[in-house]
Amino acid sequence: MSDADEDRSTIRSGRNFEETYRLDASEAGEFLVALGEQLRDGDELTVVGDDWELPFAFGQPVELEVEYEGVDDPTLEIELELPGRTDESGPRVE
């Protein structure tokens, strides 16, 4: 484990966290590809910033929203919402 890894704080349940980045499209694309690979390959992901990390076990279904505002200065917003995974099981009939 490197010194940078040791200095990171871990974001845990019971805490709210938000960080906003302004990136060029290439950097954003690299982030989205890496995120997509974690979504495709498992049910847990970890997002890492310079001084924090956020491990997250997600459930199903995920919500994907595409919003286009074409008036004045056009913008496209893509939002992905991942529900937390619960380890609870449904009731049984005996």
VEXTIDREN-839129 format. One line per field, with one value per residue (C-alpha): x, y negated, z; residue number from 1; residue in three letters. Coordinates in nm, 3 decimals, padded with zeros to 5 digits. Layout:
x: X, ...
y: Y, ...
z: Z, ...
seq: NUM, ...
type: Ala, ...
This chain:
x: 00.000, 00.145, 00.152, -00.122, -00.345, -00.286, -00.373, -00.713, -01.024, -01.290, -01.645, -01.880, -02.253, -02.413, -02.235, -02.327, -02.057, -02.047, -01.758, -01.782, -01.516, -01.470, -01.285, -01.217, -01.428, -01.140, -01.087, -01.460, -01.473, -01.191, -01.374, -01.702, -01.536, -01.371, -01.701, -01.886, -01.639, -01.694, -02.073, -02.054, -01.816, -01.962, -02.194, -01.940, -01.737, -01.487, -01.458, -01.130, -01.032, -00.701, -00.769, -01.079, -01.224, -01.583, -01.649, -02.011, -02.206, -02.494, -02.825, -03.061, -03.213, -02.994, -03.160, -03.022, -03.161, -03.085, -03.191, -03.144, -03.220, -03.212, -03.324, -03.065, -02.736, -02.799, -02.689, -02.700, -02.710, -02.662, -02.729, -02.678, -02.835, -02.727, -02.932, -02.744, -02.743, -02.933, -02.846, -03.205, -03.400, -03.772, -04.016, -04.072, -04.393, -04.382
y: 00.000, -00.338, -00.649, -00.802, -00.500, -00.529, -00.901, -00.849, -00.870, -00.608, -00.733, -00.503, -00.458, -00.717, -01.005, -01.220, -01.302, -01.497, -01.604, -01.785, -01.775, -01.970, -01.745, -01.731, -01.478, -01.230, -01.214, -01.181, -00.901, -00.711, -00.742, -00.622, -00.323, -00.217, -00.265, -00.067, 00.221, 00.238, 00.230, 00.504, 00.731, 00.733, 00.586, 00.367, 00.071, -00.172, -00.536, -00.702, -01.070, -01.227, -01.201, -00.978, -00.647, -00.534, -00.159, -00.081, 00.245, 00.178, 00.351, 00.378, 00.222, -00.077, -00.392, -00.567, -00.908, -01.098, -01.463, -01.699, -02.070, -02.211, -02.569, -02.851, -02.681, -02.307, -02.063, -01.686, -01.538, -01.168, -01.051, -00.704, -00.618, -00.299, -00.171, -00.028, 00.349, 00.505, 00.845, 00.897, 01.178, 01.187, 01.371, 01.745, 01.942, 02.264
z: 00.000, -00.097, 00.122, -00.098, -00.030, 00.345, 00.345, 00.181, 00.394, 00.325, 00.275, 00.469, 00.527, 00.751, 00.580, 00.279, 00.026, -00.300, -00.522, -00.857, -01.128, -01.451, -01.694, -02.063, -02.253, -02.282, -01.904, -01.843, -02.101, -01.930, -01.596, -01.747, -01.917, -01.589, -01.404, -01.671, -01.640, -01.263, -01.314, -01.576, -01.385, -01.034, -00.777, -00.599, -00.716, -00.569, -00.677, -00.575, -00.551, -00.450, -00.076, -00.051, -00.164, -00.179, -00.187, -00.275, -00.298, -00.535, -00.596, -00.890, -01.087, -01.165, -01.296, -01.604, -01.697, -02.017, -02.024, -02.317, -02.295, -02.645, -02.575, -02.571, -02.478, -02.545, -02.275, -02.237, -01.887, -01.821, -01.467, -01.323, -00.989, -00.814, -00.521, -00.227, -00.203, 00.080, 00.219, 00.329, 00.170, 00.109, 00.333, 00.296, 00.282, 00.481
seq: 1, 2, 3, 4, 5, 6, 7, 8, 9, 10, 11, 12, 13, 14, 15, 16, 17, 18, 19, 20, 21, 22, 23, 24, 25, 26, 27, 28, 29, 30, 31, 32, 33, 34, 35, 36, 37, 38, 39, 40, 41, 42, 43, 44, 45, 46, 47, 48, 49, 50, 51, 52, 53, 54, 55, 56, 57, 58, 59, 60, 61, 62, 63, 64, 65, 66, 67, 68, 69, 70, 71, 72, 73, 74, 75, 76, 77, 78, 79, 80, 81, 82, 83, 84, 85, 86, 87, 88, 89, 90, 91, 92, 93, 94
type: Met, Ser, Asp, Ala, Asp, Glu, Asp, Arg, Ser, Thr, Ile, Arg, Ser, Gly, Arg, Asn, Phe, Glu, Glu, Thr, Tyr, Arg, Leu, Asp, Ala, Ser, Glu, Ala, Gly, Glu, Phe, Leu, Val, Ala, Leu, Gly, Glu, Gln, Leu, Arg, Asp, Gly, Asp, Glu, Leu, Thr, Val, Val, Gly, Asp, Asp, Trp, Glu, Leu, Pro, Phe, Ala, Phe, Gly, Gln, Pro, Val, Glu, Leu, Glu, Val, Glu, Tyr, Glu, Gly, Val, Asp, Asp, Pro, Thr, Leu, Glu, Ile, Glu, Leu, Glu, Leu, Pro, Gly, Arg, Thr, Asp, Glu, Ser, Gly, Pro, Arg, Val, Glu
